[in-house]
């Protein structure tokens, strides 16, 4: 799986769950965001601007 903002590979746990979060846009589509991008962009609106 890749981050929607930076394109880097997102790490997964041993149960194949991504270490990161999903953000929904106004259309309802989910985008995966890695931990590094979460640290850079604190709010959901900032993350959606950079998609």
SEMAR-611934 format. One record per atom (N, C-alpha, C, O): residue in three letters; chain; atom name; x, y negated, z. Coordinates in nm, 3 decimals, always signed. Layout:
! residues N
<Ala,A,CA,<X,Y,Z>>,
...
//
This chain:
! residues 51
<Unk,A,N,<+0.084,+0.117,+0.000>>,
<Unk,A,CA,<+0.000,+0.000,+0.000>>,
<Unk,A,C,<+0.088,-0.123,+0.000>>,
<Unk,A,O,<+0.196,-0.124,+0.060>>,
<Unk,A,N,<+0.042,-0.227,-0.067>>,
<Unk,A,CA,<+0.119,-0.351,-0.077>>,
<Unk,A,C,<+0.040,-0.467,-0.021>>,
<Unk,A,O,<-0.083,-0.468,-0.024>>,
<Unk,A,N,<+0.113,-0.566,+0.031>>,
<Unk,A,CA,<+0.052,-0.688,+0.083>>,
<Unk,A,C,<-0.002,-0.770,-0.034>>,
<Unk,A,O,<+0.062,-0.781,-0.138>>,
<Unk,A,N,<-0.121,-0.827,-0.016>>,
<Unk,A,CA,<-0.182,-0.905,-0.123>>,
<Unk,A,C,<-0.115,-1.040,-0.141>>,
<Unk,A,O,<-0.126,-1.100,-0.248>>,
<Unk,A,N,<-0.046,-1.090,-0.040>>,
<Unk,A,CA,<+0.015,-1.222,-0.048>>,
<Unk,A,C,<+0.158,-1.214,-0.101>>,
<Unk,A,O,<+0.191,-1.278,-0.200>>,
<Unk,A,N,<+0.243,-1.134,-0.034>>,
<Unk,A,CA,<+0.385,-1.132,-0.072>>,
<Unk,A,C,<+0.422,-1.015,-0.164>>,
<Unk,A,O,<+0.526,-1.021,-0.231>>,
<Unk,A,N,<+0.341,-0.911,-0.169>>,
<Unk,A,CA,<+0.368,-0.799,-0.257>>,
<Unk,A,C,<+0.461,-0.694,-0.198>>,
<Unk,A,O,<+0.494,-0.596,-0.265>>,
<Unk,A,N,<+0.506,-0.713,-0.073>>,
<Unk,A,CA,<+0.593,-0.615,-0.010>>,
<Unk,A,C,<+0.512,-0.494,+0.036>>,
<Unk,A,O,<+0.391,-0.503,+0.056>>,
<Unk,A,N,<+0.582,-0.382,+0.051>>,
<Unk,A,CA,<+0.517,-0.260,+0.097>>,
<Unk,A,C,<+0.479,-0.274,+0.244>>,
<Unk,A,O,<+0.559,-0.320,+0.325>>,
<Unk,A,N,<+0.356,-0.236,+0.279>>,
<Unk,A,CA,<+0.308,-0.243,+0.416>>,
<Unk,A,C,<+0.335,-0.109,+0.482>>,
<Unk,A,O,<+0.304,-0.003,+0.428>>,
<Unk,A,N,<+0.395,-0.114,+0.601>>,
<Unk,A,CA,<+0.425,+0.008,+0.674>>,
<Unk,A,C,<+0.296,+0.074,+0.722>>,
<Unk,A,O,<+0.196,+0.006,+0.745>>,
<Unk,A,N,<+0.300,+0.206,+0.738>>,
<Unk,A,CA,<+0.183,+0.280,+0.786>>,
<Unk,A,C,<+0.224,+0.362,+0.908>>,
<Unk,A,O,<+0.341,+0.395,+0.925>>,
<Unk,A,N,<+0.125,+0.393,+0.993>>,
<Unk,A,CA,<+0.148,+0.478,+1.109>>,
<Unk,A,C,<+0.149,+0.624,+1.066>>,
<Unk,A,O,<+0.130,+0.654,+0.948>>,
<Unk,A,N,<+0.171,+0.713,+1.160>>,
<Unk,A,CA,<+0.174,+0.854,+1.126>>,
<Unk,A,C,<+0.037,+0.907,+1.085>>,
<Unk,A,O,<+0.028,+1.016,+1.028>>,
<Unk,A,N,<-0.069,+0.833,+1.113>>,
<Unk,A,CA,<-0.204,+0.871,+1.070>>,
<Unk,A,C,<-0.245,+0.800,+0.940>>,
<Unk,A,O,<-0.363,+0.800,+0.904>>,
<Unk,A,N,<-0.148,+0.741,+0.871>>,
<Unk,A,CA,<-0.167,+0.670,+0.744>>,
<Unk,A,C,<-0.255,+0.546,+0.756>>,
<Unk,A,O,<-0.326,+0.511,+0.662>>,
<Unk,A,N,<-0.250,+0.481,+0.872>>,
<Unk,A,CA,<-0.321,+0.354,+0.890>>,
<Unk,A,C,<-0.221,+0.241,+0.869>>,
<Unk,A,O,<-0.109,+0.249,+0.919>>,
<Unk,A,N,<-0.257,+0.136,+0.796>>,
<Unk,A,CA,<-0.163,+0.028,+0.770>>,
<Unk,A,C,<-0.136,-0.055,+0.896>>,
<Unk,A,O,<-0.224,-0.077,+0.978>>,
<Unk,A,N,<-0.010,-0.100,+0.908>>,
<Unk,A,CA,<+0.027,-0.191,+1.016>>,
<Unk,A,C,<+0.011,-0.331,+0.959>>,
<Unk,A,O,<+0.103,-0.385,+0.898>>,
<Unk,A,N,<-0.104,-0.388,+0.980>>,
<Unk,A,CA,<-0.141,-0.517,+0.926>>,
<Unk,A,C,<-0.289,-0.537,+0.946>>,
<Unk,A,O,<-0.349,-0.476,+1.035>>,
<Unk,A,N,<-0.349,-0.621,+0.864>>,
<Unk,A,CA,<-0.491,-0.646,+0.877>>,
<Unk,A,C,<-0.554,-0.664,+0.740>>,
<Unk,A,O,<-0.484,-0.687,+0.641>>,
<Unk,A,N,<-0.683,-0.653,+0.736>>,
<Unk,A,CA,<-0.759,-0.679,+0.615>>,
<Unk,A,C,<-0.832,-0.812,+0.630>>,
<Unk,A,O,<-0.884,-0.843,+0.737>>,
<Unk,A,N,<-0.836,-0.890,+0.522>>,
<Unk,A,CA,<-0.906,-1.018,+0.519>>,
<Unk,A,C,<-1.006,-1.013,+0.406>>,
<Unk,A,O,<-0.971,-0.976,+0.293>>,
<Unk,A,N,<-1.131,-1.049,+0.434>>,
<Unk,A,CA,<-1.233,-1.051,+0.329>>,
<Unk,A,C,<-1.243,-1.190,+0.269>>,
<Unk,A,O,<-1.242,-1.290,+0.341>>,
<Unk,A,N,<-1.254,-1.196,+0.136>>,
<Unk,A,CA,<-1.276,-1.324,+0.070>>,
<Unk,A,C,<-1.425,-1.352,+0.061>>,
<Unk,A,O,<-1.506,-1.276,+0.114>>,
<Unk,A,N,<-1.462,-1.462,-0.007>>,
<Unk,A,CA,<-1.603,-1.502,-0.013>>,
<Unk,A,C,<-1.688,-1.405,-0.094>>,
<Unk,A,O,<-1.810,-1.404,-0.080>>,
<Unk,A,N,<-1.626,-1.323,-0.178>>,
<Unk,A,CA,<-1.700,-1.223,-0.256>>,
<Unk,A,C,<-1.717,-1.092,-0.181>>,
<Unk,A,O,<-1.791,-1.004,-0.226>>,
<Unk,A,N,<-1.647,-1.076,-0.067>>,
<Unk,A,CA,<-1.657,-0.955,+0.010>>,
<Unk,A,C,<-1.547,-0.854,-0.017>>,
<Unk,A,O,<-1.548,-0.745,+0.039>>,
<Unk,A,N,<-1.451,-0.890,-0.103>>,
<Unk,A,CA,<-1.340,-0.800,-0.134>>,
<Unk,A,C,<-1.237,-0.805,-0.022>>,
<Unk,A,O,<-1.203,-0.913,+0.027>>,
<Unk,A,N,<-1.187,-0.688,+0.019>>,
<Unk,A,CA,<-1.088,-0.681,+0.126>>,
<Unk,A,C,<-0.947,-0.688,+0.068>>,
<Unk,A,O,<-0.916,-0.623,-0.032>>,
<Unk,A,N,<-0.861,-0.767,+0.133>>,
<Unk,A,CA,<-0.721,-0.781,+0.094>>,
<Unk,A,C,<-0.635,-0.743,+0.212>>,
<Unk,A,O,<-0.660,-0.787,+0.324>>,
<Unk,A,N,<-0.533,-0.660,+0.189>>,
<Unk,A,CA,<-0.442,-0.617,+0.294>>,
<Unk,A,C,<-0.333,-0.722,+0.312>>,
<Unk,A,O,<-0.275,-0.770,+0.215>>,
<Unk,A,N,<-0.306,-0.758,+0.439>>,
<Unk,A,CA,<-0.203,-0.858,+0.471>>,
<Unk,A,C,<-0.106,-0.796,+0.570>>,
<Unk,A,O,<-0.148,-0.739,+0.671>>,
<Unk,A,N,<+0.024,-0.808,+0.543>>,
<Unk,A,CA,<+0.126,-0.749,+0.630>>,
<Unk,A,C,<+0.150,-0.836,+0.754>>,
<Unk,A,O,<+0.099,-0.948,+0.764>>,
<Unk,A,N,<+0.228,-0.781,+0.848>>,
<Unk,A,CA,<+0.256,-0.852,+0.973>>,
<Unk,A,C,<+0.334,-0.981,+0.951>>,
<Unk,A,O,<+0.309,-1.081,+1.019>>,
<Unk,A,N,<+0.429,-0.981,+0.858>>,
<Unk,A,CA,<+0.508,-1.101,+0.834>>,
<Unk,A,C,<+0.423,-1.216,+0.782>>,
<Unk,A,O,<+0.442,-1.331,+0.821>>,
<Unk,A,N,<+0.330,-1.186,+0.694>>,
<Unk,A,CA,<+0.240,-1.290,+0.641>>,
<Unk,A,C,<+0.141,-1.336,+0.748>>,
<Unk,A,O,<+0.100,-1.452,+0.747>>,
<Unk,A,N,<+0.103,-1.246,+0.839>>,
<Unk,A,CA,<+0.016,-1.285,+0.949>>,
<Unk,A,C,<+0.086,-1.385,+1.039>>,
<Unk,A,O,<+0.022,-1.477,+1.091>>,
<Unk,A,N,<+0.217,-1.367,+1.060>>,
<Unk,A,CA,<+0.293,-1.459,+1.143>>,
<Unk,A,C,<+0.307,-1.596,+1.076>>,
<Unk,A,O,<+0.302,-1.699,+1.143>>,
<Unk,A,N,<+0.326,-1.596,+0.943>>,
<Unk,A,CA,<+0.341,-1.722,+0.869>>,
<Unk,A,C,<+0.210,-1.801,+0.865>>,
<Unk,A,O,<+0.209,-1.921,+0.891>>,
<Unk,A,N,<+0.101,-1.733,+0.831>>,
<Unk,A,CA,<-0.029,-1.797,+0.812>>,
<Unk,A,C,<-0.120,-1.756,+0.926>>,
<Unk,A,O,<-0.170,-1.644,+0.929>>,
<Unk,A,N,<-0.142,-1.846,+1.021>>,
<Unk,A,CA,<-0.212,-1.811,+1.145>>,
<Unk,A,C,<-0.362,-1.792,+1.126>>,
<Unk,A,O,<-0.421,-1.708,+1.195>>,
<Unk,A,N,<-0.426,-1.866,+1.037>>,
<Unk,A,CA,<-0.571,-1.856,+1.025>>,
<Unk,A,C,<-0.612,-1.782,+0.897>>,
<Unk,A,O,<-0.532,-1.765,+0.804>>,
<Unk,A,N,<-0.735,-1.738,+0.896>>,
<Unk,A,CA,<-0.789,-1.666,+0.781>>,
<Unk,A,C,<-0.794,-1.756,+0.658>>,
<Unk,A,O,<-0.767,-1.711,+0.546>>,
<Unk,A,N,<-0.827,-1.884,+0.676>>,
<Unk,A,CA,<-0.835,-1.976,+0.563>>,
<Unk,A,C,<-0.699,-1.996,+0.498>>,
<Unk,A,O,<-0.691,-2.006,+0.376>>,
<Unk,A,N,<-0.591,-2.002,+0.578>>,
<Unk,A,CA,<-0.457,-2.017,+0.521>>,
<Unk,A,C,<-0.420,-1.895,+0.441>>,
<Unk,A,O,<-0.361,-1.907,+0.334>>,
<Unk,A,N,<-0.455,-1.775,+0.490>>,
<Unk,A,CA,<-0.424,-1.652,+0.418>>,
<Unk,A,C,<-0.498,-1.647,+0.285>>,
<Unk,A,O,<-0.441,-1.607,+0.184>>,
<Unk,A,N,<-0.625,-1.687,+0.285>>,
<Unk,A,CA,<-0.704,-1.682,+0.162>>,
<Unk,A,C,<-0.654,-1.782,+0.059>>,
<Unk,A,O,<-0.668,-1.758,-0.061>>,
<Unk,A,N,<-0.597,-1.895,+0.102>>,
<Unk,A,CA,<-0.542,-1.993,+0.007>>,
<Unk,A,C,<-0.425,-1.936,-0.071>>,
<Unk,A,O,<-0.404,-1.971,-0.187>>,
<Unk,A,N,<-0.348,-1.849,-0.007>>,
<Unk,A,CA,<-0.227,-1.795,-0.069>>,
<Unk,A,C,<-0.249,-1.666,-0.146>>,
<Unk,A,O,<-0.153,-1.608,-0.197>>,
<Unk,A,N,<-0.372,-1.619,-0.156>>,
<Unk,A,CA,<-0.399,-1.497,-0.233>>,
<Unk,A,C,<-0.397,-1.523,-0.382>>,
<Unk,A,O,<-0.418,-1.431,-0.460>>,
//
